[in-house]
């Protein structure tokens, strides 16, 4: 499962899932959870009167293990919120690139500005590729801002989509650092009435290179390129993959997206170590017939 999203109806009571050498001078603005913690629902921003007006800062920082972190943060400090819109809405999103540029003595002046240019792509959505909308050649350098004005077609399919940087040469690094979030286009219950009224949980699975895998001076046996994962920013680390926890008290609709770069995932839900059967409601924004 890579670059995909899905909606699942779960019918269980309780479940559980299973730049080296650099250090942060201050606390990274891109905070992550603790291993083994319960996953939290991302903050949701919902359109009103056919408009969703959002302001993002693109930020960066170093984790304690030296890996680079990236995130989209709102003015109130919310990280990678879920954007909820309806067909026919207008999305106005101002993105300011406030990434912290690390010093690199191998570059004249130590300036890595070109490497930290960013933008946004609205993955899977049916949007105009014109400049100002889902135009992947938009370039937002550190210290600059850009406002996206996006018309969501009135016939846009409902479902789960996601946003992430798409600036050439910086896509994988940004995704490995955690720069992605979810978008919900409402209306699934019209195609799948059995999902109407269910509690909804949104889950973003991300991947991250391990610090030692990026140290090319180490032998391959040591610098194993296994990927660390996270679920809503709760680390699920290689090689033991300590599960992140989700507690359910009723039937829920889970909207799950692979919002990472490289990992290929086979998903399974366990209850007391026993695999459970899931009901698939939609795949890549397309409802699945009952």
SVG drawing of the C-alpha trace seen along z (x, -y; Angstrom):
<svg xmlns="http://www.w3.org/2000/svg" viewBox="-28 -36 61 51">
<polyline fill="none" stroke="black" stroke-width="0.4" points="0.0,0.0 1.8,-3.2 0.3,-6.6 -3.2,-5.2 -6.1,-6.0 -8.9,-3.8 -12.0,-3.9 -12.7,-1.0 -15.6,-0.1 -14.3,1.6 -16.6,3.6 -14.5,4.4 -14.5,3.2 -10.8,2.7 -7.9,2.9 -4.2,2.2 -1.8,2.0 0.7,3.4 21.0,-14.3 23.3,-12.3 25.5,-14.1 23.1,-17.1 21.4,-18.1 18.7,-20.6 19.8,-23.8 16.2,-24.2 13.0,-22.1 11.8,-21.1 8.5,-22.7 7.5,-19.4 6.6,-17.5 6.1,-13.7 4.4,-11.3 6.0,-8.6 6.5,-5.0 3.5,-2.9 1.2,-5.8 -2.4,-6.0 -2.9,-7.7 -4.7,-11.1 -7.1,-12.5 -5.5,-15.3 -7.1,-18.7 -9.9,-19.2 -10.5,-22.4 -13.9,-22.4 -15.3,-24.7 -18.0,-27.1 -20.3,-28.8 -18.5,-27.1 -15.1,-28.4 -12.1,-26.9 -9.5,-29.6 -6.3,-28.2 -2.8,-29.5 0.1,-27.1 3.7,-27.6 6.2,-25.1 8.6,-24.4 11.6,-22.2 13.8,-21.1 16.0,-18.2 14.8,-15.3 17.1,-14.2 18.5,-11.4 19.6,-13.9 16.9,-13.2 15.4,-16.2 11.7,-16.9 9.3,-18.9 5.7,-19.9 2.8,-22.1 1.7,-24.2 -1.3,-26.6 -1.1,-29.8 -2.5,-28.2 0.3,-25.5 -1.8,-22.6 0.3,-20.2 -0.8,-18.8 -4.6,-19.4 -7.1,-17.4 -8.9,-19.7 -12.6,-18.9 -14.4,-20.3 -17.4,-19.5 -17.8,-19.4 -18.2,-23.0 -16.2,-24.5 -13.4,-27.0 -10.1,-26.4 -7.9,-29.4 -4.6,-28.3 -1.7,-30.6 1.6,-28.7 4.6,-30.5 8.0,-28.8 9.5,-29.3 11.9,-26.4 15.1,-26.7 18.1,-26.4 21.0,-24.5 24.5,-25.7 26.5,-23.7 30.2,-24.7 30.6,-22.9 28.3,-25.5 29.6,-29.0 28.1,-31.1 26.6,-28.1 23.3,-28.8 21.1,-25.9 18.2,-28.1 17.6,-26.3 17.3,-22.9 14.5,-24.2 12.1,-25.5 8.7,-24.0 5.1,-24.0 1.9,-21.9 0.3,-19.2 -3.2,-17.9 -2.7,-14.2 -5.4,-12.3 -7.8,-15.2 -9.4,-16.3 -8.2,-20.0 -7.0,-22.5 -3.2,-22.3 -3.2,-26.0 -0.9,-28.4 -2.3,-29.3 -4.1,-26.0 -2.6,-22.4 0.4,-23.6 3.4,-21.5 5.9,-24.0 5.0,-26.7 8.3,-27.5 8.1,-29.0 11.6,-29.8 12.4,-30.2 10.9,-33.4 8.4,-33.7 4.6,-33.1 2.1,-31.9 -1.7,-31.7 -3.4,-28.9 -7.0,-29.6 -8.5,-26.3 -12.0,-25.6 -13.2,-22.2 -15.4,-20.9 -19.1,-20.5 -18.9,-16.9 -15.7,-16.1 -15.8,-12.5 -16.0,-12.1 -13.2,-10.4 -9.9,-10.7 -7.0,-12.5 -3.8,-14.1 -1.5,-17.1 2.3,-17.2 5.2,-19.1 5.8,-18.4 8.8,-20.6 11.2,-18.7 14.2,-17.3 12.7,-17.9 9.6,-15.6 11.1,-12.5 13.1,-14.4 10.0,-16.4 7.8,-13.3 10.4,-11.4 10.4,-14.4 6.7,-14.2 5.4,-17.0 1.9,-15.6 -1.7,-15.8 -5.1,-14.6 -8.0,-16.0 -11.6,-14.7 -14.1,-15.5 -17.5,-14.9 -20.3,-12.7 -19.2,-9.1 -22.5,-8.3 -24.4,-9.0 -22.7,-6.1 -22.3,-4.0 -25.4,-4.6 -24.0,-2.1 -21.3,-4.6 -23.7,-7.4 -23.5,-8.5 -20.5,-6.3 -17.7,-7.9 -14.8,-8.7 -11.1,-8.2 -8.5,-9.6 -5.1,-7.9 -2.0,-9.0 0.8,-6.5 4.2,-8.0 7.7,-6.7 11.2,-7.9 14.7,-6.8 16.6,-5.6 19.5,-7.9 22.2,-5.2 20.8,-4.3 21.8,-7.8 25.4,-7.4 27.1,-6.2 30.4,-5.5 28.8,-2.6 28.8,1.0 25.5,2.1 25.1,4.6 25.1,1.7 23.3,-0.9 20.3,1.3 17.9,-0.8 14.8,0.4 12.2,-2.3 10.7,-3.7 7.0,-4.3 4.6,-6.6 0.8,-6.6 -0.5,-10.1 3.0,-10.9 3.2,-8.2 6.5,-6.4 6.4,-2.7 10.1,-2.1 12.2,0.6 12.9,3.4 10.4,4.3 7.7,1.9 6.2,1.3 2.4,0.8 0.6,-2.4 -2.7,-2.0 -6.3,-2.8 -9.2,-2.1 -12.7,-1.6 -15.9,-1.4 -18.2,-1.0 -18.2,-0.5 -16.1,-3.2 -15.3,-4.4 -11.5,-4.6 -10.1,-6.8 -6.5,-5.5 -3.9,-7.1 -0.4,-6.1 1.0,-9.7 4.7,-8.8 7.4,-8.3 8.7,-4.8 7.2,-2.2 5.0,0.5 2.5,1.6 0.3,4.6 -2.2,3.5 -3.8,5.9 -5.9,5.3 -5.2,7.6 -7.4,8.2 -5.6,10.2 -3.1,11.1 -5.8,12.5 -6.2,11.0 -9.7,9.5 -11.9,9.1 -12.4,5.5 -15.1,4.1 -13.7,1.9 -15.9,-1.1 -13.8,-3.0 -10.4,-2.8 -8.5,-5.9 -11.6,-8.0 -13.8,-5.6 -16.6,-3.9 -16.7,-0.1 -20.0,1.6 -21.4,3.6"/>
</svg>
